[in-house]
Each structure stands twice: as C-alpha cells, then as structure tokens.
Amino acid sequence: MCENPTISHLYFDSGWHIQTNAEHCNGVAEFAAEFASEFGMETWGRMIGILHDRGKEGEGFQAHIKRMSGYDPDASSNLPSHHSLVGAKVAHFIPSVDQLYWLSNCIAGHHRGLYNNDELERALEKETLEEISGSLPDIKLHLPEFKLQPEDSSHLTRMLFSCLVDADWLDTERFMSPAHYEKRGQFASIPQLKLHLDSYLNGLHTAVQSDLNKIRTQIQNRCMEEAAQAPGFYSLTVPTGGGKTIASIVWALNHAVKYNKKRIIIAIPFTSIIVQTAEVLKRIFGEDNVIEHHSALNEKVTDERSRLACENWDAPIVVTTNVQFFESLFANSPTACRKLHSICNSVVILDEVQTLPLTFLQPIVEGMQTYSRLFKTSFLFTTATQPLLSGIHNGSSGSVFRGIADGGVREIMPLGFDLHNRLRRVDIEFLKPTFSYEGLGEKISSFRKMLCVVNTRKHAIELFNSLTPLDEVEDFHLSRYMCGVHILSVIDKIKALLKENKKGVRVIATQLIEAGVDIDFPVVFRQISGLDSILQAAGRCNREGKEKIGKTYVFSFDKDRGLGMMGFATDVMKDIISLNPDMDCFDPASISLYYKKLYSRTPYFDKERIGMLQNNPLNCQFEEIASKFHLIDETGINIIVNFGESEKLVKNLRKYGPSRKLSRELGRYSINVPLHLFKSLESGGLIDEPYKGFFFIPFKEQYDLKTGLRVDNSFLEQNFII
C-alpha cells in the first residue's frame, strides 16, 4: 500500500485497516453492474459505481476522515468534506448521452436521497472540481432497446439508484464488518423451494378428499398449468374458502421456476394477514427461507440474517405490506430504495388487491407496468372481489383511469369453474329499517357466537358498550384504538376460543378483522359499505362449512354515510340494492357492476398528481413525489400507549435515543389519533414526550384492556375510519 493512500474507509484493530477509494469504487462498480445487468444496464451500474465517490479524492474529505477516525488527529483543511456532488458533476462530462440525470442524480443522492431534478441542476452549478480528476472511466454506456413511456424514466432512475445504494452498503459492509457480510444469502434456491411445495401438496392430496378439498385441488392444478404462461399480469379470483393463499404460491413458484425468477414477494394490506400468511409459508418452506418485513414484526424473535435480508430483500420469499412495497417504488431515500433492484425479475403477489386505494390507482398501475415491461417482474392479483385494473374507465369531474391494456391481465380461473356457487356457504340479507346503537345492540345480543363489523372506531366502541352480557359468553372489541400487539393477541385469543368451542364468542370490530383473517362465525353482521367489504365480512361466516348455510346480515345505522371513498362506496352499494334488492352479491357480474359504478363516482385516480410530478423526464420531482405518495392517509399523530412492554421500551428511548430496531418495536405499541384528540389529551396533561417527536401516555388507566385507548366520547371523530 502506498504511504499516503486515498482513503475511502478505515478502522483500527491491532493496527489500521484501510480500504482505498479505488478499491471501494471498483467493488461497488462490480456489485452495481451485477444488479443492473438484470435489466440490461450493466454498463450504467458500473459507471455510477466508479464515479460515486470521486469526491473522496479531495484534500477536504481526506483530512476529514483522517481527523474523525483518529488516523491523523492533526489533519486539517478548510476545504469542504462533502463528496457526493463531485462524481455527479464529472458524470455530466459524458458525451452523447441524453439521460445524464439518471447517472448524476443517483451519484449525488447516494447518501441524502434523490434530488428534484431542478434542484440538482442548481446544486451542480455551484460545485467545483478543484483537485479532483475530471477524467471519465473507459466505459461505453449501452442502453437497451427500451420503448420508454413518460413515467418510465423516474422508475429507471430509482432502479439505478437502488443498484448503487445497495452496492455501496454491501461493499462497505464487506470491508468494515465482514462477519455481518458473511451472514447474507445462504437461502434455498427457487427450484429447491419447489421441492418443499411439491412435498407439502402431496401430503394434502393423499389426505381424505372432502368436496371442499377437491375444489381446492382443482384450483391448485389450474394454477400449476397457467404458471407456464408468459411473464406479465395475472389475476386469481377465488372466493373465500378456496385456498387462495396456497393456490397463489403454487402459481408463483412454478412460474418462477419456469422463467428463472429470483424470488417471490407477497404484498399484503394488513399486518394481521401478514403474520398469518407468513406462518403458513414457514411451515411449507422453513423459517429460514421466509423473510417478513413489516411494522408488526417482533424483532426479538428474528435472527440477524433475517434482519440483514430485510434491508435489501435478498431472500427467496419476502412477505411485506402494500405500504412498504408501493411507497418504496415512489421513494427517494437510500434506505427505502435500496431493495428495489431485488424486485427485478421476480414474482409479486398482491394479496387482497381490492384494497389498493383508488386515489393512487393511476400511478400504481403505471409503476407496475414499468416493472413488468422494463424489469421483467410478473404480477399476480389475488382476491375474491377482483377490481377493474385493465381498460379505460371514466370517473367523475372529468377524471379518467387508464389501466393495464385490455387483455393485459389474464384471469387464471375461468368462469366455467363456477366457483362463486360451488364455494357458496353464506346467504347475505339486507336488513330494514335502519338501527340505533341500542336497537342493533339488542338484536345482536341474542347470539352466543357472532361477529359484527362496523365502519368506524366510534361505531365499534358504542356498539360494544351496548351489548347485553351473557353467561359463558366472552365479548371482544377490535379497532385501531388498540395498539398492534394488543390486536394480534386478541385475534389469537378469539381463534383459540372458537377452536375450543366451550363458550360463546361475540366480536365487535372495525374492518381490520375482515380481510383474510382466518376466523369462523355462524352469524356475521356487517354495516353497509362497499360490496368488497361486505363480501370480505361474509368470508368470516361459515368459513369452515360447519353449518349447512351461514347468515350474513347487512345493516345501516340511522346516520351512517361515511366520508371520502368509503362514502362513495356505501352510496354505490345503496343505489345498486335499491334497484335490485335480490341481487346475488357473489356473482362476478355483480362485482364488476359495483366497481364500474364506483369508478364512475371517483373524482380522482391520482389524488396527489404524481404523474405530473414524475412524467417529465427532464424534471422529475423525486423529493416531492416521496413526500406525497402515502397509501394510508394518516393525518393524525402516533402515540405510544402503556401496554405490555412499552414502558420498558420508552425507558430505553429516554436513555439511548431512537434506533431503527427500537422505533419499530415502539411502533407495535402505537396508535394513530386525529390531531384534535391529541390536543385534548395533551391539554389534559396525559401526553409525555420522552424523546423529541415520540409521544407517550404513561398512565395505564388511560388504556382499557378491552377497548384500547380511553377517550371521552366528545373527542371521538364521528367518521374516523380505522
């Protein structure tokens, strides 16, 4: 090693260990080139890897790293130590390339995040290249024969950014923490996982075949056959009870083997379903091969290898949330974007796809089309109530949804299978007239086993309090006034009591209970809402087919018109029922009619105008897009409640400050409340701030073990949805 090396990283362990800047940049270039080769841009990955730390060559940075590390405490310089903009400036010398911002923004933002393009231009104008070589690597950039749509450029930039960020962190980790680096990977291959699945299915098929299991086997066989179709967009429409989770994995894994896909990513709307789905997958494939990445994950029970894989999704099966998946697609931060290149050449299952918000449906669909067209990603949409994701649909106020081209989504299950009739185990009845809380409470109190699903947290608490107690019957409340740990523990208890079948169980819940949660009641009540929600609630009725036919009652409160999209969905359903009171809610034609009418009343499919912000290739507003693209409109404030281990965690927060792990753990004990409720609690002296931006209610009396956060009824928001 030369006497005065250009240092990139160093540490002391029985002597100084130095990684030169050339060694680091070459290592990053190799990683980034490998990642970018998945979409034909290997040379681009190599170029940004070589250039990304060019600014470390300057006297200012070298003095900074020597002084801060203790390698040379006396090193000093008046020159700036910031280095990311330098390589971006050098990239602008590359001749005859129209897409220079793909390179420069990735390099400039590899620590702070992608810039808005106009802000990047201003930053580069101020940057000088004093003492830095402006020479370019001898790399000829090759651009694949992309037929780029306007929205593609922003996703290409993020994808290259992902390649660089992950490459940078991996090479740094390889030098600085080799023990951590060696724990990465070490998963079974996709073909090996197929052997696990085949063994599991053989066990199912050799068991006694009931009529229901015969239908499920038929669905699985169909998925196996259709998996050989070309990569693209697919839908799997299976009513509750048809074994949709296993069937979707059968299709995805066989498709992945056929087309040499790298991994399967399952995005799910609710954490309660994620935990349930992950448990099923771990039983089939082994815990080591399934990575969970979501806010409800208990990091105490995860090993280091799993936590490392969550950083970049380098695992064969990843189970995550819709929020994590789609917000990463529109993010600008290094942490959020790091995993994006792992979506390339993968299979993505969107479970309960009907929960995707219509207000963001346009940029979501455009993003998926880019990933399918440029990054070789196959998508599978699974649900019992398939929304209209293809074709062109006119909304209200001149809005238009331009979906996947007609014919672009292939349905795996043909109508001839008649699944909505063959799997029918429930009758749905619409009750008249409307009810008061007391009136409905009196009606449902006569049942010993019953689930009632309502639209708001206010409805849930009021109705729960109106129940008449019965001997040998346990009553439960579920809503987002309960923290995540509490919700999951209550769901587990409900399942256990239903399985024991020794006493009655009555549950009043918001819609957090209805999508995919594996519980079974003989009777279900559902407050009127959209057809998809009604059918999801009906899916918790006679789920195991223990009754000849289950009964789901749809009711209305005296004044229950919801706000926002829930209000539109409720009004559409009321209109359809008024014209056709005997409609078959399970008929695919009824579901299609419902979505057509709902779309026609939707005022916008791109609420935050993401398309306008990203579809100008020369001036994409990456920072602004990231700040606006949020699937869940949580305009309230998160409060940590005193439940379980939260008090102990808050003590650690006071002592050590927040860390990624601690913040995730605290999130499991947090509740999002509207601003006016937060202010009321704060003015009452109930809010503590153990660390800036973290709020805690230390009083155990303020958290009810049945209903969660105690709030005066005057503070409850009439239509604050879960």
Residue pairs with C-beta under 8 A, 6 or more apart in sequence:
1 18
1 20
5 18
5 20
6 20
6 21
6 22
6 56
6 57
6 62
7 18
7 19
7 20
7 21
7 56
7 62
7 65
7 66
7 71
8 19
8 20
8 21
8 23
8 24
8 25
8 53
8 56
9 18
9 19
9 24
9 172
9 175
9 176
10 16
10 17
10 18
10 19
10 65
10 69
10 71
11 17
11 69
11 176
12 69
12 70
16 71
17 175
19 175
21 53
21 56
21 57
24 53
24 171
24 172
24 175
25 49
25 50
25 51
25 52
25 53
25 54
26 49
26 50
27 167
27 171
27 174
27 175
28 49
28 50
28 52
28 53
28 164
28 167
28 168
28 171
29 45
29 46
29 47
29 49
29 50
29 167
30 46
30 49
30 167
31 49
31 163
31 166
31 167
31 170
31 171
32 45
32 46
32 48
32 49
32 163
32 164
32 167
33 42
33 43
33 45
33 46
33 49
34 42
34 45
35 45
35 162
35 163
35 166
35 167
35 341
35 344
36 42
36 44
36 45
36 46
36 159
36 160
36 163
36 341
37 45
38 262
38 341
38 344
38 345
38 375
38 376
39 144
39 159
39 344
39 374
39 375
39 376
40 142
40 144
41 142
41 143
41 144
41 160
42 142
43 139
43 140
43 141
43 142
44 102
44 103
44 141
44 142
44 143
44 160
45 160
45 163
45 164
45 167
46 137
46 139
47 91
47 94
47 103
47 137
47 139
47 141
48 91
48 103
48 106
48 107
48 160
48 163
48 164
49 164
49 167
50 137
50 139
51 87
51 88
51 90
51 91
51 103
51 107
51 137
52 84
52 87
52 106
52 107
52 110
52 164
52 168
53 83
53 87
54 83
54 86
54 87
54 90
54 132
54 133
55 61
55 82
55 83
55 84
55 85
55 86
55 87
55 132
56 62
56 65
56 83
57 131
57 132
57 133
58 79
58 83
58 86
58 130
58 131
58 132
59 77
59 79
59 131
60 77
60 78
60 79
60 80
60 81
60 82
61 81
61 82
61 83
62 75
62 77
63 75
63 76
63 77
63 79
63 81
64 75
64 77
64 81
65 71
65 81
66 72
66 75
67 73
67 74
67 75
67 76
79 130
79 131
84 107
84 108
84 109
84 110
84 111
84 112
85 108
85 123
85 124
85 127
86 127
86 129
86 132
87 107
87 108
88 103
88 104
88 105
88 107
88 108
88 120
88 124
88 127
89 104
89 124
89 127
89 129
90 129
90 132
90 134
90 136
91 100
91 103
91 104
91 107
92 100
92 104
92 124
93 134
93 136
94 100
94 103
94 136
94 141
97 103
97 141
99 143
99 153
99 156
99 617
101 117
101 120
101 157
101 618
101 620
102 153
102 156
102 157
102 160
103 160
104 120
104 124
105 114
105 115
105 117
105 120
105 157
105 161
105 622
106 114
106 157
106 160
106 161
106 164
107 164
108 115
108 120
108 123
108 124
109 115
109 120
109 161
109 332
109 334
109 622
110 161
110 164
110 165
110 168
110 334
111 334
113 332
113 333
113 334
113 622
113 623
113 626
114 157
114 158
114 161
114 332
114 337
114 622
114 623
115 123
115 622
115 623
116 619
116 620
116 621
116 622
116 623
116 624
117 618
117 619
117 620
117 621
117 622
118 619
118 621
119 623
146 152
146 374
147 373
148 156
148 617
149 366
149 369
149 370
149 373
150 615
150 616
150 617
151 363
151 366
151 367
151 370
151 611
151 614
151 615
152 370
152 373
152 374
153 617
153 620
154 614
154 615
154 617
154 620
154 622
154 625
155 329
155 367
155 370
155 371
155 374
156 370
156 374
157 620
157 622
158 329
158 331
158 332
158 337
158 340
158 622
159 340
159 341
159 344
159 375
161 334
161 337
161 340
162 337
162 338
162 339
162 340
162 341
163 341
165 334
165 337
165 338
166 312
166 338
166 339
166 341
169 311
169 312
169 338
170 181
170 184
170 312
173 180
173 181
174 181
180 304
180 308
183 304
183 305
183 308
184 305
184 308
184 309
184 314
185 314
186 305
187 288
187 289
187 309
187 315
187 316
188 196
188 285
188 286
188 288
188 289
188 316
189 316
190 253
190 256
190 257
190 261
190 262
190 263
190 264
190 316
191 257
193 253
193 285
193 289
193 316
193 317
194 253
194 254
194 257
196 284
196 285
196 286
197 249
197 250
197 253
197 284
197 285
200 283
200 284
201 220
201 246
201 250
204 213
204 217
205 217
207 213
209 217
212 241
212 423
212 545
215 242
215 419
215 422
215 423
216 242
216 243
216 246
216 247
218 417
219 238
219 242
219 243
219 247
219 413
219 417
219 419
220 243
220 246
220 247
220 250
222 412
222 413
222 417
223 236
223 247
223 248
223 250
223 251
223 254
223 412
224 250
224 251
224 254
226 234
226 251
226 410
226 412
227 250
227 251
227 252
227 253
227 254
227 255
227 258
228 254
228 255
228 258
229 255
229 410
231 255
231 259
231 372
231 376
231 377
231 378
232 372
232 378
232 379
232 408
232 410
233 368
233 372
233 378
233 379
233 381
233 389
233 390
233 404
233 408
233 409
233 410
234 251
234 378
234 379
234 380
234 381
234 409
234 410
234 411
234 412
235 353
235 380
235 381
235 382
235 386
235 389
235 409
235 410
235 411
235 412
236 244
236 247
236 248
236 251
236 380
236 381
236 382
236 411
236 412
236 413
237 382
237 383
237 384
237 386
237 411
237 412
237 413
237 419
237 588
238 244
238 247
238 382
238 384
238 413
238 419
238 423
239 384
239 419
239 420
239 423
239 424
239 539
239 586
240 384
240 423
240 535
240 536
240 538
240 539
240 543
241 423
241 425
241 539
241 543
241 545
242 419
242 423
244 351
244 382
244 383
244 384
245 277
245 280
245 351
246 280
248 266
248 349
248 351
248 380
248 382
249 264
249 281
249 284
249 349
251 380
251 412
252 264
252 347
252 349
252 380
253 264
255 261
255 347
255 378
256 262
256 263
256 264
256 346
256 347
259 378
260 345
261 345
261 346
261 347
261 378
262 316
262 342
262 344
262 345
262 346
263 313
263 315
263 316
263 317
263 318
263 342
263 346
263 347
264 316
264 317
264 318
264 346
264 347
264 348
264 349
265 313
265 318
265 320
265 325
265 342
265 343
265 346
265 347
265 348
265 349
266 277
266 281
266 317
266 318
266 319
266 320
266 348
266 349
266 351
267 320
267 321
267 322
267 324
267 325
267 326
267 348
267 349
267 350
267 351
268 274
268 277
268 319
268 320
268 321
268 322
268 351
268 352
268 516
269 321
269 322
269 351
269 352
269 355
269 515
270 321
270 352
270 355
270 512
270 515
270 516
270 517
271 294
271 295
271 296
271 321
271 484
271 488
272 296
272 487
272 488
272 491
272 512
272 513
272 516
272 517
273 351
273 352
273 515
273 516
273 517
274 292
274 294
274 296
274 319
274 320
274 321
275 292
275 296
275 488
276 516
276 517
276 518
277 319
277 351
277 516
278 290
278 292
278 319
281 290
281 317
281 319
282 290
285 316
285 317
288 305
289 315
289 316
289 317
290 315
290 317
290 319
291 306
291 309
291 310
291 313
291 315
291 317
291 318
291 319
292 302
292 306
292 310
292 319
292 320
293 310
293 313
293 318
293 319
293 320
293 321
293 324
294 319
294 320
294 321
294 324
295 321
295 484
295 664
295 667
295 668
296 484
296 485
296 488
296 668
297 664
298 665
298 668
299 307
299 661
299 664
299 665
300 665
306 315
308 314
309 315
309 318
311 338
311 339
312 338
312 339
312 341
312 342
313 339
313 342
313 343
314 342
318 342
322 350
322 355
322 356
322 631
323 630
323 631
323 632
325 348
326 360
326 364
326 367
326 629
326 631
327 336
327 629
327 630
327 631
328 336
328 337
328 339
328 340
329 340
329 367
329 371
330 363
330 367
330 610
330 625
330 626
330 629
331 337
331 626
331 629
332 622
332 623
332 625
332 626
333 626
336 626
343 371
343 375
343 377
344 371
344 375
344 376
344 377
345 375
345 376
345 377
346 377
346 378
347 377
347 378
347 379
347 380
348 371
348 377
348 378
348 379
348 380
349 379
349 380
349 382
350 356
350 379
350 380
350 381
350 382
351 382
351 383
351 516
352 382
352 383
352 515
352 516
352 536
353 381
353 382
353 383
353 386
353 387
353 389
354 383
354 385
354 386
354 387
354 532
355 515
356 364
356 387
356 631
357 565
357 631
358 401
358 565
358 598
358 599
358 602
358 605
359 565
359 602
359 604
359 605
359 606
359 607
360 605
360 606
360 607
360 608
360 610
360 629
360 631
361 389
361 401
361 403
361 605
361 606
362 401
362 402
362 605
362 606
362 610
362 611
363 606
363 610
363 611
363 614
363 629
365 389
365 401
365 402
365 403
365 404
366 611
368 377
368 379
368 404
369 404
371 377
371 379
372 378
372 379
381 389
381 409
383 532
384 535
384 536
384 539
385 531
385 532
385 535
385 536
385 591
386 411
386 588
386 591
387 532
387 595
388 403
388 592
388 595
388 596
388 599
389 403
389 404
389 409
390 403
390 404
390 405
390 406
390 407
390 408
390 409
391 403
391 404
391 406
392 400
392 401
392 402
392 403
393 400
393 401
393 403
393 596
393 599
393 600
394 400
394 401
394 599
394 600
395 401
395 599
395 600
395 601
395 602
395 603
395 604
395 605
396 600
396 601
396 602
396 603
397 603
397 604
399 602
399 603
399 604
399 605
400 605
401 599
401 602
401 605
413 419
415 588
420 586
420 587
420 588
421 586
424 586
425 541
425 542
425 543
425 545
425 547
425 549
425 550
426 524
426 538
426 541
426 542
426 549
426 550
426 551
426 552
427 549
427 550
427 551
427 552
428 534
428 538
428 552
428 553
428 554
428 585
428 586
429 551
429 552
429 553
429 554
430 528
430 553
430 554
430 577
430 581
431 553
431 554
431 555
431 556
434 555
434 556
434 557
434 558
434 560
435 443
435 555
435 556
435 557
435 558
436 557
436 558
437 459
437 462
437 463
437 466
437 557
438 466
440 452
440 463
440 466
440 525
440 555
440 557
441 463
441 466
441 467
441 468
442 466
442 468
444 450
444 452
444 463
444 467
444 506
444 525
445 466
445 467
445 468
445 470
447 506
447 523
448 470
448 472
448 473
448 504
448 505
448 506
449 498
449 504
449 505
449 506
449 521
449 522
449 523
450 505
450 506
450 507
450 521
450 522
450 523
450 524
450 525
451 506
451 507
451 509
451 513
451 519
451 521
451 523
451 524
451 525
451 537
451 540
451 541
452 463
452 506
452 507
452 508
452 509
452 524
452 525
452 526
453 509
453 510
453 511
453 513
453 514
453 524
453 525
453 526
453 527
453 533
453 537
453 540
454 460
454 463
454 508
454 509
454 510
454 527
455 510
455 511
455 527
455 529
455 560
455 562
455 566
455 570
455 719
455 721
456 510
456 562
456 717
456 718
456 719
456 720
456 721
456 722
457 479
457 480
457 481
457 510
457 716
457 717
457 720
457 721
457 722
458 716
458 717
458 718
458 719
458 720
459 510
459 527
459 557
459 560
460 477
460 478
460 479
460 508
460 509
460 510
461 477
461 479
461 481
461 707
461 716
463 508
464 475
464 477
464 508
464 706
464 707
467 475
467 506
467 508
469 475
470 504
472 503
472 504
473 503
473 504
473 505
473 506
474 497
474 503
474 504
474 505
474 506
475 506
475 507
475 508
475 706
476 490
476 493
476 494
476 505
476 506
476 507
476 508
476 509
476 706
477 507
477 508
477 509
477 706
477 707
477 708
478 487
478 490
478 491
478 507
478 508
478 509
478 510
478 512
478 513
479 509
479 510
479 512
479 707
479 708
479 722
480 510
480 512
480 671
480 672
480 722
481 671
481 707
481 708
481 709
481 711
482 490
482 671
482 707
482 708
482 709
483 641
483 643
483 646
483 668
483 669
483 670
483 671
483 708
484 667
484 668
484 669
484 670
485 643
485 644
485 668
485 669
486 643
486 644
486 708
487 512
491 513
491 517
491 519
494 505
494 507
494 519
495 518
495 519
497 503
497 505
498 505
498 519
498 520
498 521
505 521
507 513
507 521
510 721
510 722
511 529
511 533
511 536
511 537
511 722
512 722
513 519
513 540
514 533
514 536
514 537
514 539
514 540
515 536
517 540
518 543
519 540
519 543
520 540
520 541
520 542
520 543
520 544
520 546
521 540
521 541
521 542
521 550
522 541
522 542
522 546
522 547
522 550
522 551
523 541
523 550
523 551
523 552
523 553
524 537
524 538
524 540
524 541
524 550
524 551
524 552
524 553
525 552
525 553
525 554
525 555
526 533
526 534
526 537
526 538
526 552
526 553
526 554
526 555
527 554
527 555
527 556
527 557
527 560
528 534
528 554
528 555
528 556
528 560
528 570
528 573
528 574
529 562
529 566
529 569
529 570
529 573
530 566
530 569
530 570
530 572
530 573
530 594
530 598
531 569
531 573
531 576
531 585
531 590
531 591
531 594
532 569
532 591
532 594
533 569
534 552
534 554
534 573
534 585
535 585
535 586
535 591
537 552
538 550
538 552
538 585
541 550
541 551
541 552
542 549
542 550
560 570
561 567
561 570
561 571
562 569
562 570
562 719
562 721
563 719
563 721
564 721
565 602
566 719
566 721
568 598
568 601
568 602
569 598
571 601
572 594
572 597
572 598
572 601
573 594
575 597
576 583
576 590
576 593
576 594
576 597
577 583
583 590
584 590
608 628
608 629
610 625
610 628
610 629
613 620
613 621
613 624
613 625
613 628
614 620
614 621
614 622
614 625
634 672
635 674
635 675
636 672
636 673
636 674
636 675
636 677
636 678
637 672
637 673
637 675
637 678
637 695
638 667
638 670
638 671
638 672
638 695
639 670
639 671
639 672
639 673
639 678
639 681
639 687
639 695
639 696
639 697
639 709
640 646
640 649
640 650
640 666
640 669
640 670
640 694
640 695
640 696
640 697
641 669
641 670
641 671
641 696
641 697
641 702
641 703
641 708
641 709
642 696
642 697
642 698
642 699
642 700
642 702
642 703
643 669
643 703
644 669
645 669
646 666
646 669
646 696
647 698
649 662
649 665
649 666
649 669
650 666
650 690
650 694
650 696
650 698
652 662
653 662
653 666
653 690
653 691
653 694
654 690
654 691
656 662
657 691
658 691
658 694
666 694
671 708
671 709
673 681
673 709
673 711
674 717
674 720
676 715
676 717
677 711
677 715
677 716
677 717
678 687
678 695
680 711
680 712
680 715
681 687
681 697
681 711
681 715
686 697
686 699
686 702
687 695
687 696
687 697
688 695
688 696
688 697
688 698
689 695
689 696
690 696
697 703
697 709
701 710
702 709
702 710
703 709
703 710
704 710
